[in-house]
Amino acid sequence: MTYRIVLLGDSHMEALANALPPLLAGQELQVVYAEANRGKSTAWYVAQDKFSEIVRQYQPDVLLIELGTNDQPNARYEATLQAAVAQVRTTGSPEIFWFGPSFSATSLQARLRTVKDRQEATLPALGVHWFDSWPMTQHGHGPDGVHFTPAGYRAWAADMASQIAVVPRPTPVLPFVALALAVVGAVLLARVFR
């Protein structure tokens, strides 16, 4: 069975969206849509209702989110993360795989550490598969120290793909088969105890 996957993120997703599809295809995941919004944050996605819009339109089985680099870990940050997940859940029920901000040896490092720590404290409790991108992104940076070389993005994409495991969902037929088996079992038991 092939599962439909949508990729969403910030500027990093521009390169990751090219590297991920062949890696995911080997795991029976078909990329049906990818969206990268340079300089945008989780709060922007929430304010634009992007999560709902995209899930409604593409009906993915899996939603892979790469966000955090542009996030501000202010007092409302946990509420923003909760709103993001709520938008996904009220529109559909895809498995959510969220990759936090990448490592950066720049002045952004302290903010990104706070963002990733708060994502890690919030998202798994909401049923999201959250992954720390820092171990995946220690090397391969480009000149700005935030973005990566093509090889750096390919390495990050390979690490991301290795983290994704989709649990097959039961098809609507299975409950009917279970009900039929229960009825047959009840009839057979009734005959035995006559």
Secondary structure, 3 states (H helix, E strand, C coil): CCEEEEEEECCHHHHHHHHHHHHHHCCCEEEEEEEECCCCCHHHHHHCCHHHHHHHHHCCCEEEEECCCCCCCCCCHHHHHHHHHHHHHHHCCCEEEEECCCCCCCCCHHHHHHHHHHHHHHCHHHCCEEECCHHHCCCCECCCCCCECHHHHHHHHHHHHHHCCCCCCCCCHHHHHHHHHHHHHHHHHHHHCC
